[in-house]
Amino acid sequence: MVTPDLDTLLATSEARSPHRCCFLLHVRPEKLTEYVAAHQDVWEEMREALSAAGWRNYSLFLRPEDGMVVGYFEADDVDAAQGAMARAAISPRWEAAMGEYFTPGGDEKQVLPQYFHLP
């Protein structure tokens, strides 16, 4: 029996969904408190832009030991929702404000492939 390679398994998994997205970010450990505090009062304009772009059930989770952030959201079309946020007028201002918190390259979303889902 030949087992498909990992990339093939991930790309062809029936659990893949255009409606769910999970991603990683990396915050500088010395900036964790400030980063979390900034998310306790996300600008209303940013919240509105996320909703208008179709982001739902958006959550961020933190592993404090190393600053790893896990993000998750749902949308009718994840790719379209991410594109809409990239084009939103508020995005450059938010990205600039958040930039100081991330490790070099840590602000680039590393999207994780989905391979299992239990509805």
N, C-alpha and C positions, 0 to 999 in steps of 0.2 A: 504494500500500500504506500503510495506516494503522498506525503503531507504537503499541502501548499505552504509557501513561505509566509512569514508574518505580514508583509505588506499586502499580499494577495488576500489573506484572511481578513485584514482590517478593511480593505477596500471593498470587499464583497459581502461583508457581514450583513445579514438581514436586519440587524439591530440598528444599523446606521440610520440616521434621521436628518432630514433637512430642517427639522423643527427644534432641535436641541443643540446647544453649544457649550462645551466645557473648555476652559483655557487656563493657562498658568501665567503668572507675572512674578517678578522678584523684587521685593522692597529691601532697601538698605537697612540692615538690622538697627542701626542707630537712629533711624527715622521712623520706626514702626509706630511709636506712640502718636507722633504727629500725623502719620498717614491714616491711622484708624480714626483719630479725632476729626480729620478732614472729612471723613465719610459719615460722621454723625450728623452733618449738616450740609448735605450735597445741595448745590445751588438749584433752586427751583427751575431755572432755565435748562439746566442739564437734565433734570428729571423729566421735564416736558419733552425735550429732544429725544431722549431714550424711548419714551412712550410713543411719540409720533413716528419714530423709526421702526416701531413694532416690537421692541424688546419687552418681554413679559417674564415674570418670575425670576428676575435678575437678582442673584445673590453673590456675595463675595465671602470667602472663607480664608482664614489665615493660619499658617503654621508659624508661630512666633519664634521657634528655635532658629530658623534660617530665613525668615521673611518670605517664604513661598505663599503666594496668594492663588487660590483656586477660584475662578469665576465660572458662573453658570447662568445661562439665560435660555429662554424659549422664544420662538418667533414663528410666524407662518412660513417665512423663508429666511433662514439664518444669514445666508450670504447677502441677500437684499437688505436686511436689517443692519448688518455691519457696514455695508456700503452707504446706507442712508446716514449712519452716524459719522462716517468719515467725511461726508459732505455737509454735515450740520454746522451752522455758523458758530455755535458754541464750542465745538470740538477743539479747535486750535487753542482757545483760551484755557479750557479745562486741561488739555494735555500739557500746556506750559506750566500751569499751576501744580500739576501732579509730577512733572518731570524730575523735580529735586528728590523725590522719594525713592526712585527706582535705581537698582544697580545698573551699571553700564549694559545696555541691551535688554535690561529686565522689564522695560515697558512695552516690548514687542510681544503681543499675545502669541503664546505657543498653544495652538488649538490641538486638543487631544481627540484622537479618533474614538468613536463609540463602537463597542463590540458586543455589548450585552444590555438588554433593557427588559425589566419586568413591569409591565403596565399595571 
